[in-house]
């Protein structure tokens, strides 16, 4: 997972807000059931949960979070208004419950009457407003766009107003508040009410939101040492570069957690992490597929396997003038048939993954249930498609048209073994269908620069996407997101794929009818176009392999959340 | 002497400016834009968000402008806010300095405690098996790559025997002031960091001691009828140690830079590990703060060495 963490740093981080995806259909990937207490077992309090990570946290202010480790720890201190069902991603009331007005513009919230900060003060609608003001005033946050459609947002950001007019706190009941948007935007629920939107304690952070404070929030000491908590754990200590220690919040509104302490421990790499899970120095962590057999052989450990909301793919520059073959849909389809992805999953991921043929991973509710071409490995069909596209096989075994062979480069980031191996396999298997691939390895940062700026050196590339709760694919696939070197604009639609119906489906999915059923229909159209056009060889979605001790009870992780019921976990003595 | 120190301090200025310039150029000319890297995959960010972030870190300015600002600020020890941590880069680096110094000073102590006696024993037993063993160790200890040696120790003492912890500075659940636990974490990284120095000192001391015991004044001392132990301890060893003591300043600089690799292997949360992580994520302010701090320590330790030379050995004239 290390490699993905790096690729997708921000995305997942946002655990709900920044990100993409929202509710859910049943899990289709492999999942293991939770281990609730067996009959006769009585939960006991005590113990310490120690999670292993390769990187330290950067901040403990959810408004500033932009990386996975910080998000992991901050999420245990600041609870969110809703939580995602672990198995199907459906949003459920947590700190708050909500209703949406018939015009889909106003969200009415009511915070749980029992919800208090750890110092006993109630969590209120004002605290939500404080969170928003902090984002608006910070110069270093990456979250401003999450709130840009809230009425009065821009005036507050520009200093023309002292509050955000669209957010109204009920004067009779401070637990109630409403948020009005200027336009319908389906991802708003996840983006504007998720983990980066508070509530933030007004009695602590209010002093940073007063007029004339400018970006004081960016320097607040509470960013690294939070004093109160709304989540299951409260901050105790951050030993920089080594460990973060949290203790249980006795006042947690869902009940005091059973496990006394949560520790986030930094280790060197995946090998050390696996070794420390075996010795018990760590008792919570995800391992790589190569370590799975070893983990399963341990009497004291158990492994949860479930589909991750991410995929690794080979992308094609469909507008490439230097590799014109990639402009032809039939060639791209041939490339889909010509690579045995099931075998790749077996060899690289030890079977712990799922072949992908469109954008949304099967676990997401936005994924189409059926009707997609699965592109089973079929060399003959691949070659037939190349012939249909007007190519003939030359003496060197490579297909060519007008004297020009089908030849292009695929670049992957060096040091990422999974992607390096995929590149090697693709090169060999494509050669077998008469397509010449020039494999290239580059530093990740160089690749990021070339891809996001639309450098036309790029013909094919291997990278991954990690998706979030909200499935809106606009940022990755809409035609406005095609990087344009001439205009110096960047974007994530690296391969410049576009299609009128496709754009329309994406737009309707975010600003049309926001019911899940309607959105699902739009995403079905979207995924079917991708499935047919194959602007990516969609690769695979890996499984998360979560390892915990045998005696950990009540844990019930899934694709959308692993720690949703953390306060109920306990260790059987 | 005072003029000498002042002059040496003035000499340090161009050195530091050169380090600052080179660091700036290397970070900026290396491929990859930090904000693009930082926001990669954040698909709901607007272009305005990204530009605002770039402006907040001064990266929207032209390279010469950035450089001018950087030098002016660096002169006041300001390196800007870390892109990842949203905090002053130098203070973040300084937070990690005590850990690096603990490691470096422990390694230095180990080098002296082990290296010096080994060299002396070898010299006294010249030509015997023990001398050969020390000389063999002198070569091996110097040639073995530190990261490999560190991994070997981890396999033996942490994974197989489970005697020592392999990562970090403290066991989870232990108090910050648990000295015993800290020492257990310190042993392996300090020893690995010290290894090359132990080998060096043993060779150095052996040669120096052999040199000294051949001197006329030693023969004179022996001829006076002094006990050979006294001759050795008072006359021989003391003189043999002079160059060792004076070299300490330079060694400390070597140890601080060497800690970079060791800190990776043992996840030791020091300046090296932190700066390396910053380099991987293109966090410019932290990279420059880390490198400048290293540079300053280096200049300082060479200065101490030169002063020590002048003080200990009057034959070296202060120029």
Interface residues (C-beta under 8 A of the other chain):
Chain A: X7 X8 X9 X10 X11 X14 X18 X19 X20 X48 X50 X55 X56 X58 X59 X64 X66 X67 X139 X140 X142 X144 X145 X146 X148 X187 X191 X218 X219 X223 X224 X239 X240 X241 X242 X243 X261 X263 X265 X266 X267 X268 X272 X275 X276 X279 X281 X443 X445 X446 X448 X449 X452 X453 X465 X466 X472 X474 X475 X476 X481 X489 X490 X492
Chain B: X30 X31 X32 X33 X36 X37 X38 X39 X40 X41 X42 X43 X44 X45 X46 X47 X48 X49 X50 X52 X53 X56 X81 X84 X85 X86 X87 X95 X96 X99 X159 X162 X165 X166 X167 X168 X169 X170 X172 X173 X176 X264 X265 X266 X267 X269 X270 X273 X274 X277 X282
